[in-house]
Amino acid sequence: MEIRFRTNQLQRCYERQKTAVRKFGDEVARRYVLRINIIKSARDIDELIALPVLRCHPLKGDRDGQYAVKLNGFYRLIFTLEGDSLTIVRIEEVSKHYGD
């Protein structure tokens, strides 16, 4: 499993807890790292979708081909994958689902 990040900041937030806390707050920062670790350990997308706590689902419209997992009530982690298996996952962004 290879994890790629769209931006260097997203990668730093995964690698450095303090950076993630400054960017997202304590709860979202902690779950950001946990969710990426869960994605890394999954065999395929169906395994992620089957975990109810993640609420993993494909996105539609202009985000077709991307997936989202829940971080908390408002924030979600958006990622894309190459192929049906999770050999390469690209972390796209952390999004406030319902806007500001």
Secondary structure, 3 states (H helix, E strand, C coil): CEEEECCHHHHHHHHCHHHHHHHHCHHHHHHHHHHHHHHHHCCEHHHHHCCCCCCCEECCHHHCCEEEEECCCCEEEEEEEECCECCEEEEEEEEECCCC
